[in-house]
Amino acid sequence: MGKAQAKAKQVKGKLKETVGGATDNKGMQAEGRGEQLTGKAQETAAKAAERLKKSGR
């Protein structure tokens, strides 16, 4: 997964968390936070892969 897709997952997660808070839906809030964390992890992995690629390994 690329950095752009990971960022999109983070944004989607933030939106879910916000909507969950506005509607008092704790499950949706938790799901949103989880998606944000997943997106951040994927973004970090994509950045690391990019650095390795640039270093020629």
Secondary structure, DSSP 4 states (H G I P E B T S, - for coil): --HHHHHHHHHHHHHHHHHHHHTT-HHHHHHHHHHHHHHHHHHHHHHHHHHHHHHT-
